[in-house]
Amino acid sequence: MALTRERKNELVAQYVDLLSKTNGFVVVQASGLSVKEIDGLRAAVRNANGKYVVAKNTLLTKALEEAGLAVPSDLLKGPNGIAFGFDNFPGVAKGGSRLCSRRDPHREDEGRRRPDGQQCPV
């Protein structure tokens, strides 16, 4: 079912609000992840006082632009989830990193970004 313009505007506003409160976010490329892995990621993010959302790339791009933040367009392709950190971004990022390293120990973890768009090593 297609999203109405009203619902899209609500989602963009929600993402802008999350971006205004976050001290970093992780773009999780969810392609190929099982439901169990996504549930584990959600739990790890929640335990680190973060929030995980599945976002439409175009709506997230619009929210980043409205918030005046850099758009990591290289990462916003395909099915993605976004893990927002609030007071413990390193914990949120490490939760995502642990999942990635269990799936593919040689995978580059490129999705960690601070609100200013700079990549964050963890």
C-alpha positions in Angstrom: 0.0 0.0 0.0 1.4 3.4 -1.0 2.0 6.0 1.7 -0.2 9.1 1.6 1.5 12.5 1.3 0.3 13.2 4.9 1.9 10.0 6.2 5.2 10.8 4.4 5.2 14.3 6.0 4.6 12.7 9.4 7.5 10.3 8.9 9.9 13.1 7.7 8.9 15.1 10.8 9.6 12.0 13.0 13.0 11.5 11.4 13.9 15.2 11.8 13.0 15.0 15.5 15.1 11.9 15.9 18.0 13.6 14.1 17.8 16.6 16.3 18.1 14.4 19.4 20.8 12.0 18.2 24.5 12.1 18.7 25.1 9.7 15.8 23.4 7.3 13.6 24.2 4.0 11.8 22.8 3.1 8.4 22.2 -0.6 8.4 22.0 -2.2 5.0 19.3 -4.8 5.8 19.5 -6.7 2.6 19.9 -10.4 3.4 19.3 -10.1 7.2 16.9 -12.5 8.8 14.1 -11.5 11.0 16.0 -13.0 13.9 19.0 -10.9 13.1 16.9 -7.7 12.8 15.2 -8.5 16.1 18.7 -9.0 17.7 19.9 -5.7 16.3 16.7 -3.9 17.5 17.4 -5.3 21.0 21.0 -4.3 21.0 20.1 -0.7 19.9 17.3 -0.5 22.5 19.7 -1.8 25.2 22.1 1.0 24.3 19.3 3.6 24.7 18.9 4.0 21.0 16.1 3.6 18.4 16.1 1.5 15.3 13.7 2.4 12.4 13.2 1.2 8.9 13.2 4.2 6.7 12.4 4.9 3.1 15.6 6.3 1.6 13.9 9.3 0.0 12.1 10.3 3.2 15.3 10.0 5.2 17.2 12.0 2.6 14.5 14.8 2.9 14.7 14.7 6.7 18.5 15.0 6.6 18.3 17.9 4.2 15.6 19.6 6.4 17.8 19.1 9.5 20.8 20.7 7.6 22.8 17.5 7.8 25.0 15.7 5.2 23.2 13.1 3.2 25.2 9.8 3.0 23.7 9.1 -0.4 26.3 6.4 -1.0 24.7 4.4 1.8 21.1 5.1 1.1 20.5 2.5 -1.5 18.3 -0.6 -1.1 16.5 -1.7 2.0 18.0 0.2 5.0 17.4 0.6 8.7 18.7 3.5 10.8 19.9 3.1 14.3 19.9 6.4 16.2 22.1 6.8 19.3 21.1 9.3 22.0 23.3 9.2 25.0 25.3 6.1 24.0 26.0 6.2 20.3 29.1 4.0 20.7 27.0 1.3 22.2 24.5 1.6 19.4 27.3 1.4 16.7 28.9 -1.5 18.4 25.6 -3.4 18.4 25.5 -3.0 14.7 29.2 -3.8 14.3 28.8 -7.1 16.2 26.0 -8.2 13.9 28.1 -7.3 10.8 31.2 -9.1 12.1 29.2 -12.2 12.9 27.7 -12.3 9.4 30.9 -11.4 7.5 34.1 -10.8 9.4 35.7 -9.0 6.4 32.9 -6.6 5.8 33.7 -2.9 6.0 31.3 -1.2 8.4 30.8 2.1 6.5 27.5 3.3 7.9 28.4 5.0 11.2 27.9 8.7 10.9 27.8 11.6 13.3 25.1 14.2 12.8 27.6 16.4 10.9 27.9 13.6 8.3 31.5 12.6 9.3 32.2 8.9 9.5 32.8 7.5 13.0 35.2 4.7 13.7 34.2 2.4 16.6 
